[in-house]
């Protein structure tokens, strides 16, 4: 594998592939790691995905849990109020603020401990040649010396100005929604509490964003006003002037960076061309108001890594990768549209329009207390279980949803669900409802690395000893989360994908058989090619 770009998205993809035993060469144009922050936080689902690279035990060292997110009017009335918890449904804090260079250092340290990853810095990719069996990537070092890298696949994680995307020649859908903001990253000289952690001030005189960015760090963003020159805004003295009302001065903080940026709302229309793929900002860009930019990139590569593994092993045809584009582009499009909708509410500079917005929102939320974050966005198409004879868009509930995280107890002790299933497929069944799969289907699951986990309720009869059924792991659902989820959907079994999305559910032995057979068909049946190669 060749991965182009060594930001968080390229790092995570490299780690996931290396953990599955593949050799990965990373080509990064920067000679040294980028030391300034870009993203400032990630949600609980993304924390769970990052933990799957092997850094879960150290994430707490570089992050701080967010306490909440508020939108406020110019005079401080809450338009939106969301409370975060330190242990959400996916096993991690709902919001995790971070200093991005610290996350990248953590990922790089993990990569240095794994065999199979070679990181080459100061390498600018200048050509990609695709062929029937693989791809050749040409990169130049800082002296202009060219070197070629043959690989089975190349993934462009090389950001908004992606060379890989340009070389693929794919079209881009651009919603044309963009505003310019001044971004100010600061390091606080003394500890200081901000409640809630993240605030959006919807002031037509100057829409302003305040967010945590990890231990000792914080970010302010100020929107450029109509008629205001970007050159005037992009000055250090302007940054200090705008920060001063918040008690941020050269005496209380160090200004790490002040720069203007223009957010965009767009996505590539194709994420695969032959043996070349896209992920992260190379594939999509979105406004920052939902905090889903980096999170979406991490979801991209987690979705992609297990597909590449199956294709590289010869278990699945190359056409399996077309469902990557289908799933992620659809889900990202929804995230971008949601971010644009938030941005249209926030980026209001007309006082009359802002007053109308405030009155409408305040009237609608009168008497309501703080809310909770929305659950992780489900997958609505692609590799999901559909009943025989169902249409292409139909799916069995809760197919596509993200399975909550639970704690299991086995004779060896308590373990998180993700550790028990090992980052692969898994079939979860409710004790007392035998799936009746038979040796052939159990063999398929075993070859796929998919354990069958029989869940016992915490108050049930399980005494801590396995009954010896081949290919079945017995475990107590310690906190009741997983059994409750099965009960919620009237299911006796769930087949879960490596990215924690549910492939499908079943309520009886015949349904479980159809579920396993459906997965085998989906993973092994070639589909017509839908993309062209890079020539």
ABEGO torsion letter per residue (X at the ends): XBBBEABAAAAAAAAAAAAAGBBBBBBBABABBBABBBBABBBAAAAAAAAAAGAAAAAAAABBBBAEBBBBBAAGBBABBBBBBABBAAGBBABBBBBAAAAAAAAAAAAAABBGBBBBBGBBBABBBBBAAEBBBBBBBAAGBBBBBBBABBBBAAEAABAAAAAAGBBBBBAGBBBBBBBBBBBBABBBBBOBABBBBBBAABBBBBBBAEBGBBBBBBBBBBGBBAAAABBAAAAAAAAAAAGBBAAABBBABBBBBBBBBBBBABABBEABBBBEAAABBBBAAAGAAAAAAAAAAAAAAAAAAAAAAGABBAAAAAAAAAAAAAAAAAAAAAAAAAAAAABBABAAAAAAAAAAAAAAABGBBBBBBBBBBBBABEBBBBBBGBBAABBBOABGBBBBBBBBBBAAEBBBAAAAAGGBBBBBBBBGBBAGAEAAAAAAAAAAGBBBBBBBBAABABAGBBAGBBGBBBBBBAAGAAAAAAAAAGBABBBBBAAGBBABBBABAAAAAAAAAAAAAAAABBBBBABBBBX
